[in-house]
């Protein structure tokens, strides 16, 4: 049987189309919908003060600090000229608030991470350092007695169960 509308269409395409029609009829001609993208959920507003907002810094030691800086610069584009690399980001729920995550390599001889024996330390940005420290104290978390106040924020340190030092940073509000 000759059908001019079907001329040039490969038989495999015709066969596949026919099988799809049979399948659609077999399942009752139900409408098949493509999956819809998930709607974004509204940001969770936490009334509790003293919470983590993001990662403020990643610091690690290297016995070959200059070579390591060169490697990260060449291969990953993280060009640390001595003050660390500043990686800007904004809060999801409040995009007008800009923060930075500092990435930096410390010399192997640094005592900044002491008394932790780990070769790295993570710094977390917090919204209310005092509230967080009060809560952590009530929860029995080991808290370093040392505090540091700088023009760019306030700092405190805590330790996880393995003794890893964690830096908490409450940035100074921008005017």
N, C-alpha and C positions, 0 to 999 in steps of 0.2 A: 504494500500500500504506500503510495507516494504522497508526501505532505510537504509542499514547498516551504512552509514556515519552519520545518524541522531541518531543512537542508543546511549542512555545515556544522550541526551540533553533534559532537561525538556520542556514540551509543552508550558509553559509560555514564555520561551526564544524564541522558534520557533515562537510563535504568535506575540511577541513584534517585532522580526526581520521582520516578514512579514508586520506588520503595518508600520514599518519605511520605508520599500521598497515602499509601496503604497504611503506614504506621500512624499517621495523623487520624485516619478514619478509625483504626483499631482502638485508639485511646479515646474515642468518642468525640473527636474534633475539639478537644479542650484547647483553649488558648494558652499558648506557652509564652511566658513573659521572661524577658532577660532580667537578670538580677539587677536591682536598683542599687546605686551606691548608697552606703550608709550615710544618713544625715548626721552632720556634726552635732555632738552633744554640747549643751551649754557648759561653760566652765564651772567647776565646782567652787563655790565661794565658801572658804573655810573661815569661820569666825575666830578659831583658835589662833593666837599669836604664837610665835616661836616655831615656825615651820621652815622647811627647806624650800627655796625658790628655784634653785638650779645649781649647777657645778660652777664654782667660782675659779677653780684652778686645778691643774694637774701638774704635780712636781715630781721629778724623779732624779736619782743620782746616776752619775756615770763617771767611770775612771778616766774616760777619754772624752771629756766634755766638748772640746772644740771640734773634734772629729765627728762626734755625735750630732752636734748642731749643724755641721756641714751636711751630714747624711740626711737629716730631716729636712733641711732647706732644699737640697737638690732633689730628693725623691718625693717629698710630700708638700713642699712649698711652705713649710713652717720656718720662716727666716727669723731666728732669734739672734739679735745683735747684742744681747747682754741683759736686757730687761724683761725677757720673755716675749712670747707672741700673744697678742691680744685678739681674741676671737669674739666679735660682737654678736649678740643675740637679743631678742625681745621676748617678753612674757606673752604666752598664748592668750590669756584672758585680758591682758592689758598691754597691747602692742606699743603704746606710747612709752612704756618703761623699757629702757635699753640697759643691758648689762654686758659684761665681758667675762669670758673664761680665759684665764691666763694659763698658758702652757709654757713650762720652763724646765731646763735641765740644770741641776745643781752639781757642783763638783762632788766627787765621791767622799771628800773629806768634810763636807758640811755637817754641822751638828744641828741644823734647823729641824730635822726630822726626829732627833733624839727625844726621848729614850727609845723610840720604836726602832726595831732592827730592820724594818722594811726599807726597800730602796725607793719607795714612792710615798706620796701623800696626796690625798684628795682634799680640796677646799670646797666647802659648800656655802653658797650664799644663803643667808637667813634673813627673815623679815624683822625679828625681834630677838636679839642675842640673849638679853636678860631673861625673857620668858622661856626661851628654849633651855637655857642652862638651869633655870629653876625646875622645870619639868624633868630634865634628865637627872638632876640631883635626887629628886623624889623617886625616880625609877631605878636608882642605884648605879647609874653609869659613872665610870671613872672620869673625873674632870680634872684637868691640869689647873693648878692655882694661878699660873701665869696668865696675864691679860696684856693686850697691846692695843693702844689707840694711836691711829695715824690720821693724817688729813683725809685719806680716802676710805676710812672705816675703822671699825672695831673688830678685834680678833680674840678668839679663845680656842682651846684645844681640848679634845676628848679622846678616849681610847676605846676601840672595839674589843671584843672578847679575846682576839688574838694579840692584843697589844699594839695594833696599828694606830698611829697617831692620825687624827682627823682634825682638820682646821675648819673653824666656823668663822664666817666673815659677814658682818653687817655693814654694807657699804654706807658711806656718808650720803645722805640725800642730796640730789642735785638741786640747785636753786631754781 
